[in-house]
Amino acid sequence: MAASAKSFLADAGYGEQELDANSALMELDKGLRSGKLGEQCEAVVRFPRLFQKYPFPILINSAFLKLADVFRVGNNFLRLCVLKVTQQSEKHLEKILNVDEFVKRVFSVIHSNDPVARAITLRMLGSMASIIPERKNAHHSIRQSLDSHDNVEVEAAIFAAANFSVQSKDFAVGICNKISEMIQGLATPVDLKLKLIPILQHMHHDASLASSSRQLLQQLVTSYPSTKMVIVTLHTFTLLAASSLVDIPKQIQLLLQYLKNDPRKAVKRLAIQDLKLLANKTPHTWSRENIQALCESALNTPYDSLKMGMLSVLSTLSGTIAIKQYFSSAPGAAATTARSFDLVKLAQECCYHNNRGIAAHGVRILTNISASCQEKDLLPLEQDAVFGLEALLVLCSQDDSPGAQATLKITLTCMVKLVQCRPHLSQSVVESLLTQLHSAQDNARILMCHCLAAIAMQLPVLADGILGDLMDLYKLIGQSATDKKQELLVSLATVIFVSSQKALSTEIKTVIKQQLENASNGWTAYRIARQASRMGNHDMARELYQSLLTQVASEHFYFWLNSLKEFSHAEQCLTGLQEDNYSSALSCIAEALKSYHKGIASLTAASTPLNPLSFQCGFVKLRIDLLQAFSQLICTCNSLKTSPPPAIATTIAMTSGNELQRCGRISNQALTLSLQMKHSMEEFRSLATRYGDLYQSSFDADSATLRNVELQQQSCLLISHAIEALILDPESASFQEYSSNGTAHVESEYERRMMSVFNHVLEEVESLNRKYAPVSYLASNTCLCNAVIALLKVPLSFQRYFFQKLQSTSIKLALSPSPRNPAEPIAVQNNQQLALKVEGVVQHGSKPGLFRKIQSVCLNVSSVLQSKSGQDYKIPIDNMTNEMEQRVEPHNDYFSTQFLLNFVILGTHNITVESSVIDSNGIVWKTGPKTTIFVKSLEDPYSQQVRLQQQQGQPPSQQQQQRTAYSRF
């Protein structure tokens, strides 16, 4: 268990405590200077690791200059090693500061008499094309080498020409005619022509260049009908069209023409592959005629492999806007039925094909049509899709081969999509899944359980009646301890937790625990406990965490499990809440808080420097504060009952102008309670703000976790609104901004229950405001307390990000100038500005951009005067502080920018640089980090001298007067 959990608690450990950057570079430099070739090569190939660890320009510049020296004086094997390092570190090339010097050292080898050395140099230049796109000497060398008689050199020149064509418009325009002459020249061998043709795919910098390249490719297709030439030319044609965009419809027609008329299977396969590329990239450019032609080819072809390829293209198109265009633009669409369309005929014909892959694409097309097209004549296709899916399910669930499993995944994905769009089909789909679950192979069972859980999370389709069948299957599975069985135990337990909407019965808990004791390892038990926490079955989770406490070898893991046990116990205490029993509610909340405080102490002990558990600690602290706020609100409401307002409270409140006196007797006690109610409202608003801050700091969280945080925030806002509407300010309270959107898509049972509570509370508050104006103290107190209890009765869901971090993103900042000692300030004269350079590197985990990607980085620089020295001068407020913000877009995960800061006031200033990220949707995330440096503002020497002379009563000397006049001039 400890080994499996390592990835969770050891998270992304970016900077091990090893050598610093300079020491590491010196160590590698020592290897480069060695007289032994093996040590030199070893030093060269270790550079990419150095770049990954210290990705800042000052080190990368020095390292590449050393590599360029090795390239200049070394043998060809060393040059090849340097070339590989350069290609692996392509994203770091733009950080080279002395580009001219680097290129000069590398380029000197181009004049060698050795064609292999020249070839490696050409490949080196091609790999560096992104930083030297317009170097004319490099362009000239590539053109010259294309005419070489050495094949190795010519191939290297072709590689370099392709890379420079991507980066430089001038080079692409200049080399296009040269490439054209070589391709059309009779002296050029065919294999060389095949290597030259792909360069033309990069000739898309302007319309005329793309047009001339397209004409050349058109000539080649007709002039050279051999299979290899047609395949290379057509593929280059497609890539050129995809980049230039304007010729895509023509390219689709050309590929469909070759698919229909060319008898060679290799050409047909290439046409299908390119059509799939265009279907993914630009589905909106496909006309109805294009789709119709593809359908006809698929209906007429006798080859299963080609039919599967064409269906793959059609299934891709069926999930896009192209499918709506196909049905809407049909001639006489109103008169024809859905089944008369060729696409529908093809899909229905393929649904029951003996080839699993073809059948899978057939049902996927029918599913996509049913999901995206709402027309009445297309509704009968729903049943066709369900029957096809059920047939494939029966077929694939009995087969354990990789092909069958891949088909089963497609089938189950289609089932989830169909149920989402057509909820009335959910019952038949779920029944077919449950029927097959008993007889299926273990691999298939795991996938089917995932599908059942995905459906049940969105729709309450799993009734308590099916729990018996699931438990029988659970007992059967638990008799063996293979890896697949362990995975199946977790998947099936998840389905059981989802299907039992209320608390698990004692019998079910006993069966689960017994099977875990018999046949499972600790990691399986932990995963099941984690799923129980996610689904709100906290009693089951607590017992499992308790059983695991003695099975871990690390104290950090022990404290982590102990904290989870305490949190589960705390949430379990809240399940016994009852409406109108407020004293019981207070004791339940107090018991929960006791466990939460124990848990947060354990959670703090479980954190490490590499994994500080900041989200978990923040989420739990907010939960503790929220429970305390709920408890305080119930106490305040109970206190108001002991101090009810008189009948004339409203009149007195209106005459005195103090609305708070409406809440109680005109006494200090009543006023205190009223102020407590106002304080309670402000506290809930403060909690909502803190939940918003937690949301903004969770850039790497999955959408379900973020939605959970959002629901907690909304519950705080709901209670604060209810206090305002019922007690503090009934007249001005508005219900518009709080009204929930009934059509919003609900992702989980927890969200469904929370939204139901929100709607119920809002309706209660609104009806009280309408019926009784002003609202009586008893009704308002009862409404508030019942709202709190209703919110707490929904079991809290601990979502994935609480346990598992699938995406990891961090930013590393470097400031210059920076002091050698962090506590030592940087000296700046007060009549000068400090140029602060901020560089940063974005570091990713194993799955970058899984949930969201960084579009730009927002850097905020502020300075605060810490200690003042010297006399006080009247200085404009603008000069006293620095507040600046810049947005920069990272390129290859690197960014840099500069700030000019004023320090007119003498003394020590604290400069804070804080970074936040903006994702591709424009949302700002406060990810940090925050870096601080100190600046000491000193008086410039001349002003100091003048001031001293004035203090001593001496007039400034003639020379100083001249200097002052000159500087003023």
N, C-alpha and C positions, 0 to 999 in steps of 0.2 A: 504493500500500500504506500509506503514511504517513497518508493521509487516512482510510482505512478503519479503521486501528488507533487513530485519535485517541480514539474513544469509550472504548477500553480504558485507555489510559495517562492520559487526561485526566479520567476518572471524574467523580464528582459534584463540580464545583467550586462549592461553595456560597458564599461570601463573597468576591467580588472585592475587590481593594485599591482601593476608590474612596473617596468621601466617607464620613465617619462619620455616625451617625444624626442628630445635631443639625444638622450642616451641610446634610445632604440635606433635612431638614425646613425649615430656614431658606430654602433655595433655592426650594422649592415655595411657601413662604409669600410670598416676594417675587413669585412669579407670581400668587398669589391677590390680592395688593394692587394689581396692575397696573390701569391704566385701560382697557386693551384687552381686549375680550371674548375674542378668540382666545387670548391668553396665559393668561387666567384658566381657560378651558376646558382648555387643554393642561396646566396645573398640576394641575387636578382629576383628569384621567384618568391622571396619573402616580402617583397615590397607591396603587393596588393593588400596583404594583411595589415601592414603599417598604415596604408592610406585609409583603410576601413576604420582603424582604431583612432587615428589622429587626422581627421579629414579637413584640416585648415590650410589655407594657401601657403603660409610661410614654410611649413614642413614639406608640402607637396612640391613647391617650386624647387627647393634644395634637392629633394630626392630625384626629381626628373632631370635636373641638370647633371647629377651624378650618373644617372642611367644613360644620358646622352653622351657623356664622356666614355662610358663603357662601350656604347654603340660605335663611337668613332674609332677607338683604338683596338677593340676586341676582335675576335675571330667571328666567323659566320654563325657558329652555334650560340655564342653569347648574344650576337645581334638578334637571333631568332628568339632567344629568351626575353630580351628587352621588348621585342615586338609583341610577344604574347602578354607581357605585363601591361604594355600600353593599351592593348585591345581590351584586357580585363578591366582596366581602370579608366575607361573612356569618359565616365561621368566626372572624373577629377581633372581632366585636361584643362578645362577653362579656368582652373585655379592657378595655372602656371603664370607667374608674374613676368618673367623674362622670356617671353615667347621667341623674340628674335634670336637670343643666344641659344636657346634650345634647338630651334630650327637650323641655325647655322652649323651646330655640331653634328646634327643628324644628316643634313644635306651634303656635307663634305664627302660622304661615302658614295654619292651618286656618280662621282667622277672616277670611281674605281675601275680597274680593268677586269675585275671579276664580275661576270653577269649575275651570279647568285647574290653577291653583295648588293649590286644595284637593284635586284629584284626585291630583296628584303627592305632596302631603303624606300622603294616605291610603295610597298605595303605599309611601311611605317608612315610615310607621308599621307597615304590614303586613310589610315587610322586617325591621323591628326587633322583631317579635313575640316572638322568642326571649328578649330581655332585658327586655321590658316586658309580660309576658303578662297581668298583673292591673291594669293602669292603667285606672281607671274612666273617666277623661276620654277616652281613646282608644276604649274600648268605646262610649261615648255618641256620639262623633263618627261612628263607623262606622254605628251604628243610624240616626242622623239622615240621613246621606248616602245610605242606601239608599232614602230617600223623595224624593231630589232629582229635579228635572225634567231635569237635564242628564245625558245618556247616559254621557259620559266619567267624570263623578263617580260615577255608580252602578256602572260597571264597576270603577273603582278601589276602591269600597267592598266590592264582591264579592270582589276579590282580597285585601283586608285582612281581611275576615270569614273567608275560608278559612284564612289564615295564623294568625289568632288562635284559630280553632276547634281547630287542631292543638295549640296550646300551652296553652290555658286551658279547663279544664272549666267554670268559671263562665260564661265567655263563650259556650261551646257550648250550655249549657243555656238561657241567656237568649236567644240568637239563633235557636234552633231553631223556636220558635213563629212568630217574625217571618218566617223563611224559608218556613215552611209556609203562612202566610197569603198571602205574595206569590206563591208557586207556584200556589196554588189560586184566587187572586183573578182575576176576569175582566178587570180593568183592566190586568194585567201582560202585556206582549207576549210572544209565544211565544219569540222569540230571547232575551229576558231570562230566561225560565223555564229555557231550556236552559243558561244560565250559572249560575243559582242552584242547580240540582239537584246538581251535583258537590260543593257545600259539605257535603251530607249524609253524604258518605263519611267525614268526620272526627268524626261524632257517635257515637263508640265509647268514651267515657270511663267510662260505666257501663252496666249491662245494660238499665235502664229507658229510657235515652236511645237506645240502639241499637235497642231494640224499637219505640219510637215512630217512629223514622226509618224502620225497615223497613216498618212499617204504611203510612206515608205513601208510600213508594216503591211498595208493592204497589198502592195506590189509583191512583197515577199511571200505572203500567203498563197497568191495565185502563181507566182513564178517557181516556187520550191514546194511541190506538193508531197514531199517525203514526210513520213509520220513524225520523225523527230523535229523537223523544221516547223511543221504545222503546229505541233504541241507548244514548242518554245515561243513561236510568234504569236499564237492566240493568247497564251498566258500573259505575255508582255503587253499585248493589246488590251487585255482586261485590266491589268494593273495601271496602265497609262490612263484608261478611261475612268477608273475609280478615283485616281488622283486629280484629273482635270475636270471631272464631274459633268462636263457639257455633253459628252458623247456616250453616256451610259445607255440610253434607250437604243441607240444604234448597235452598241456592243451586245446588248441582250438579244436583239434580233439576229445578229451574226452568229452568236453561240447557239441559239435555237435552230438556225439554219444548218449548222454543222451537225448538231445533235440529230436532226431529222434525216439529213441527206448523206452524210459521210458514213460509209459502211464500216470503218475501222473502229473497233471497240476502244482502243487507247485514246483516239480523238474524242469519242463520245464521253469517255470518263473524264477527260480534261474539260470538256464543255460543261459537264454537270458540276465539276468542282468549282469552275469559275462562276457558274450561275449561282451556286450556293454562296460564294463570296459576295456577289452583287446583291443577293437577297438579304444577307445580313447587313450590308453597308447602306444600301439605298432601296428599301422595299417600296417606297412611295413612287419610284420611277417605273414600276411594273404596271403595264396596262392590262386590261382584260384579255386582249388578244394574245399577249405574251403568256399569261397563265393558261389560257385555252390551248395554245400550241403545245405547252409543256404537258398538259393533261392528255392530249391526243397522242403524243409520243409515248407517254407512260402506258396508255391503254393498248398501244399497238406493239410495244416491244416484247419479244419472247424471252428476253434474258432477265433473270431475277436480279442480278447484281445491278444492272442499269436501271431497272424499275425501282429498286430500293434507293438509288442515288437521286432519281427524279422525285420520288416521294419525299425524300429528305428536304429537297429544295421547296417543295409545296408545303410541307409541314412547317418549315421556317416562315414562309410567306403567310400561312394561315394564322399565325400569331401576331400579325402586323396589320397596318392600315390597308394593305393590298387586298385583303379578303373582303373588306367592305366595298372597295371599288369594284371588285369582281362581281359581287351580287347586285350592287346598286346600278352599275352602268350596263347591265345586260339588256339587249333589245327585247322589248315586250316583257320586262321582268314581272310586271304585275300579273300577266296572263300565265306565265310558266310556273310550275311547282318547283320546290327546292330539289326534289329527286331527279328532275330532268337536267340539272346542270352536270356537265362532265366531271367536274371536280368531286361532286357528291357521289356520282356513280363510281368513280375510281376509288374513293375512300371506302364506300360500302363493299365494293368488290374485294378490296385488299384486307378488310377487317378480319376475315376468316382464312387468309392465305396460309399455306403450310410453312412459309418462311416467317419466323417470328419477327424479324426486323421489319419486313414489309407490313405485317399486321400491326406492329406498334406504330408505324408512321400513319397507317390508315385510321386507327382510333384517335391518334393525336390530332389529325386534321378534323375529324368529326367533333372532337371535344372543343377545339378552337373555334369552329364554326358555331357550335351551340353557345359557347361562352360570349362571343363577340357580336353575333347577329341576333337581334331580338324580334325579327319579323315573325308573324304568325305561321307563314308557310314553312319556316325553318324549324318550328317546334318539334315536328315528328322525328327530327334527327337526334333529339335527346335520347330517345329510347334505343335508337341504333347505336349511339355511342356507349350507352350503359351495357347493352348486350355484348358489344365488341370487347369492352373492358373486362366484363365478367369472364368471357371465353379466354382471353389472354391470361387473366389471373389464374384460372384453373390450370392452364397449360404450363405457365412458368413457375408456379409455386411448387410443382412436383419435381422440377429439374434443378440440379445444383450447379450446373455449368456456368461459367462467367457470362456467356452470351445470354442465357436465360435470366440471370440476375440483372443484367443491364436493361433487358426488355421489361422486366418486372418494375424496375425503378421508373421507367417512362410511364408504364401503366398506372402505377400508384400516384405519380405526379399529376397525371390527367384526371384521376379520380378526385384528388383534392381540389383541383381547379374547377371541375364540373360541379362539385358540391358547393363550392363558394359562390358560383354564379347561379346555380339552380338548386336552392336549398330543399325544394320538395323532392329531389332525387336522393337525398341523403340516407333515408331509411333503407332503400333497396341496396345501395352501395355498401352500407355498413353491415347489413345482413350477409351479403355475399362474402365480405371480408371475414366475418366471424365464422361462417361456415367453413371456409378454406383454412382457417387458422389451425384447426386440429390435425389436418392431414398434410400440411405443407412441410417442406424441408426447413431446417433451423435458420439457414440464411434468409430464406423467404419470409419466415415468421418474424424475424427482426424487422425487416423492411415493412411488413404489413402492420406490425405494432406501431411503428413510427407514423404510418399513414392514418391509422385509427386515432392516435393521439392528436395528430394535426387537425383531423376533422372535428374531433370532440372538443378541442380547444376553442373552436369558432362556433360550433353549433351543439347544443345539449342533446345529442342524439343517442348517447349511451345510457340506457335506463338501468336502474338498480337490478332489474330482472336478469341481466346478462352477467352479473357478477359471479353467479354460481358457476357458469361455464368457464369464465376466466380463471377462477380459483382452482377448478379441476385441472385445467391446463397447467397452472402454476405448480401444482403438486407433482404433476407428471414430469415437468421439465426439471424440477429441483432434484431429481434422483441421480443426475450425473454432473460432473464438475469440469467439463471441457470449456475452452474459451468461448465458443459460440453459445454454449448454454448460459455462461455468465452474462454475456451481452443480452441474451434473450430474457433472462431474469429481470434485468434493468428495464428493458423495453416493455415487458408485460406489466411490471409493477407500475410503470408510468401510466399505462392505459387504465389500470385499476384505480389509481389515484384520481385520474381525470373523470372516470365514470362515476365514482362515488362522490357526489356533489356535497354531501354532508360529511360528518366525521366518520372515520372507518369504524366498523364494528369490531368488537373484541375478537370474534372468530377470525376475521380477515387478518387482523394484526398478528394473531397467534400463528396462522398458517405462513405468513410472510417471514416472520422471525424464525420459525422452525426450519423452513427451507433454506434460509440464509445460514443457519447454524450447521445444517447437514452438508451443503454442497457449495458454499461460496467462500471466496476470500474476502479480506477486509475491504479491498478497493470496491468490490461489487456492492457491499453493504453501504459504503460511503456514498456511492453514486445513487443508490436507491433512497438513502436518507436525504440527499441533496434534492432529488426530484420531489420527495414528500414536502420539503421546505418550500419548493417553488409552487406546489399545488395547494399549499395551505393546510396540509395534514400534519400539524405540528406535534401532536401526541406521538404519532408513529416515528417522526424524525427524532424527537427527543430520546426515545428508547434506543434507537439505532446509534445515535451519537454516543450515548452512555456506554453501549456495549463495545464501542470502538476505542474508548479512551485508553485502554491498557494494551492496545495492539500497535501503537506507534513508537518509533525509536527516538524521535526528536522531541525536545521540550516545546519547540515552536509548533509542531503539529499537535501536541497534546493541548496546548493553550488554545489553538485554533478550534479543535473539536469541542473543548470545554465551553468556549464562548458560544458556539453554535447550539450546544445542548441548553445553555442558559437562555438564549434567545427563543428557542423553541418552547421551553418551559414558560417563559414570560407570555408568549402569544397564546399558549394553551390556557393560561389563567384567564384570558379575556373571552374565551369561548362560553363561559358560564354567565355572561351578562344577560340581564332581563330588563325589559322596559318597565318603567314606573318603580323599579326597586333601586333607588339611588344610593342608599347606604351600602348595599351589596356591590354596586358598581364601583364605589370609592375603594372598598377593600380589595376588589379584584385588580383595580388599577395599581393600588399600592403594592400588592404582591408581584404584579408584572414588573413594576419599576425596580423592586428589590432584585429580581432576577436579571433585569437589564443592566443594572449597575455592576453586578458580579460579572456578567458577560463582557461588558466593555473593558473591565480590568483585565480579563483573560485575553481579549482581542488585542489590547495594547501590548501585552506581553508576547503575543504571537508575531508581531510585526518585526521586520528586520530592515537594515539600511537599504538593501536592494529591493525589498518589497514592503513598503511602509503601510500597506493596507489602508490608504487614505480614503478611498471611496467607502469601504466598509465602515471605518470609524465615523466618517461624516454622516452616513445614512443612519447608523445606530444612535448617534448623539442626537440627531434630529428627531428620531422616533421617541427617545427618552423625553426630550423637551416637549414634544407634542402630547405625550401621555400626561406629563405634568400640567400642561396648559388645559387639557380636558378635565383633569381632576380639579384644578382651581376653578374652572367654570362651573362644574357641578356644585362645588362648595359655595360659590357666590350665589348661585340660583337658590340653594337651600337656605342661605342666610336671608335672601330677600323674602322668603316665605315667613320668616320670623319677624320681619319688619315690613308688613304690607303697607302700601300707600293709602291714604284716606280718600274718600270719595271726591274731595275738593282738590286733590293733588294736581289735576290737569289745569284747573282754573288758576291756582296759585302759581304754577309753573309758567303759565302764559303771562300773568301780570308781573311776575318778578323777572321774566326773561331768561330764567335758568331751566333749560329743558331737562336737565338731569334730575330735577326735583320731582319730575313726573314718576320716577321709579320707586320712590319710597317716602316715608314720613319726612316732614320738614325738620329733620334732626341731623345731628352730626353722624349718627350711625347710618341713616339712610343715604346721606351724601357720600359717606365713605364707601358704602356698597355700590353706589352708582359709579363712583370713580373707579372702583375695582372692575366693574363691567367694562368701562371704557378702556382700562388698562388691558383687560383680557382680549378685547377686540384688537388692540394695537399689537399684542403679543402674537396673535394668530397671523396678522399681516406680516409681522417680522419673520415668523416661521416660514410663511409662503415665500418671502424674499430669499431666505436661506436655502430653501428647497430649489429655488430658481438658480442660485449660485452653484449648488451641487450639480444640477443638470448641466450648467454651462461648463463645468470643469470636467465632465465625463465624456470627452471626445471619443474615447475608444469603446464606449458602452454600446451594446446591441439595442435595437429599437424597443424591445419588450421592457428592458430595464429602464430606459429613458421614459417610457410611457408610465411605468410604475411610479417613478419619481414625480412625474407630472400629476398623477392622480393624487398623491400625497399633498402636493401643492394646492390642487383644486379643493381638497377637503378642508384645508386651512382657510382658504378664501371663502368657502361656503359658510363656515361657522362665523367668520368675522362679518360676513354680509348679513347672516341671520341675526346676530346681536344688534347690528346697526338698524336693521329693518324692524325688529320687534321692540327694541327698548330705547336705543339712543336717538335715532332720527327717522321715524317711520315715514314722514312726509316725503323726504328727498330720496329715499331708497329706491333704486331702479332694479327691475328684474330682467331687463333686456340682455345685459351683458353676461348674465349668469345662466340664461336659458340654454339647455344642452341641445345639441343637434341630434335629433332622433335617428337620422339616416347615417350617422357616422359608423364606420366599419369597426366592429369590436373584435379584438384579437384574442382575448382570453376570458375564461370564466370569472377571474378576479375582476377584470375591467367591467364585465357585464354587471356584476353584483354592485360594484362601486357606483357605476352610472345609475343603476336602479335606485340606490340610496340617495344620490344627489337629486334625482328627479323628484323623489318622494318628499325630501326635505324642502325643496324649493316650492313644491305645490302646497305643502302645509303652511309655510311662511306666507306665501302669497294669499292663500285662502283666509288665514287669520287676519291679515291686513285688510282684506276686502270686507269680511264679515263684521269684524269688531274694530271700529276705529274710535278711540285708541284701543290697542290690544290690552286686555287685562294682564296684570302681573302673573297670575297663576297660569294662564294659557301660554304666555311667552316663556315662562320658566320650564313648563312641561315640554314645550316644543323644542327648546334648546337642549335639555337633558336627553330627550328621546333621540335627537339628531346625533348627539355624541355617542350614545349607546349603539345606535344603528351603524355608525361608521366603524366602531370598534368590534362589532359582531362579525364583520367581514374579515375572515382570517388573512393576515398580511402575507403577501407573496414575496419571498426572497428570490429575485430573478437571477439569471445566469451570471451577470457581471459581478454579483456579490461573491460568486465562487470561482469564476473562470474568466480569464481575459483572452479573448480570441484575437483581438487586434491590439497592437502595442505601438504607440507613437510618442516620441519625445523630441524635444528641441534642446540643442546644446549651443550656448552662446559664448562668444569670445569677444572681449572689449579691448580696444587699444586706443590710447596708451593704457597700460595696466601696471600697477606697482608690483615689485618683486614680493613684497609682503602684503597680504590682503588688508592688514590694519594700517598700513602706511599710506598717507595721502599723497596725491599727485600735486606738485607745485605749479600754480598758474598765476601770472601777473594779472592784476585786476583790470588793466587797460587792454587786455588781449582776450580773444575768444578761444575756447578749447574745442578742437575738432575731435569729436568722439566717434570712432569707427566701430560699428557693431556688425560682427559676422556671426553666422549661425549655420548649423547643420541639422537637418531633419533626420532622425534615426527611426527605423522601422523594425518591427518584430518579424516573425516568419510569414505573416499574412498581411502585407501592406495594403491599405485601402479596402479592407473587407467590408466595413460598414460605411465609411465616408473618407474622402480624400481632401488633402490640404490644397486649397486654391491659392491662398496668399497668407503671409504672416504679418500681423500688426504689431509694431514695436512702439512702446510708449516710454518716453524718457522724462523723468521729473527730478528736480533737485530741491533739497530742503536745507536751509541754513541751520547747522547744528550748534556751532559756537562762534561768537562774534569777537573780533579783535580790533583794536584801534578805536578811533573816534566815530561818533554817530554823525552821519551826513544825511541830508535830505535827498533821498534818491527816489526816482519814480518807481511806483509799484511794479511796473512792467519789468524793470531790471532786477527785481528782488528774487523772482522765481523763474525756473525754466520748466515749461510744460510743452512737450512736442510729441507728435505722433506721425508715424510713417507706415505705409503699407508696401511690402515688397513681395514679389512672386518668386518662390524658390525655383531654381533651375538645377536639375540633377541633384535635388535635395540640399542645395547650398544657396545662401542669400547673404547679401552685405549691403549696408547703407551707412550714411554719416549724418551726424548732428553737430551744429555749431551752438555752443553754450556760452552764455555770459555769466561772469562771476564778479560783479562790480563791488559787492559788499565784501570787505575783508573778513576772513574767518574760514572755518572748515564747513564745507558743504557735503551733503550726502546725496549722491546721484543714484537713482534707482532705474534700472532698465527692465521692463516687464514685457514679455511676449505673449500674444494670444494668436490663435489661428482662425482663418475664415475658410469654411469648406466650400465645395462646389455649388451649394445652394445659397451662399451668401450669409450663412449663420455664423456668428462669432462665438468661439469657444475659448474660455479662459484656462488654457492648458499650462501657462507658465513656460519657462521658469522665470524667476525674479532674481536679478543680479544687482549687487550694490558695490560701488566704489566710492572712495572719499577724495575730495579735491580741496586743497588749501589755497585760498586766494590771497596772494601777497601784494603789497603795495609796490608799484614799479619804482626803481631806484631814483629816477629824476624827481618824481613827485615827493618821494620820501626826503630827498635832500632839500627841496624847496620848503617843505613843511618844517623841517628841523631849523632851517635858517630863519624862517618867519617866527618860530617859537623863541629863538635866541635874539630876535630883533635886528638881524643883519639883512641889508638889502641884497638881492641876488646880484652876482657878478655880471660884468658886461657880456662875457662869453655865454653865460647861462641865459641872459636876456635875449641874445641873438638866437640861441637854440630854441627858446620858447617861441619867438616870433616865426622862426623857420618852420617849426613843427605845426604852428597854428596855420601858417600859409599853406 
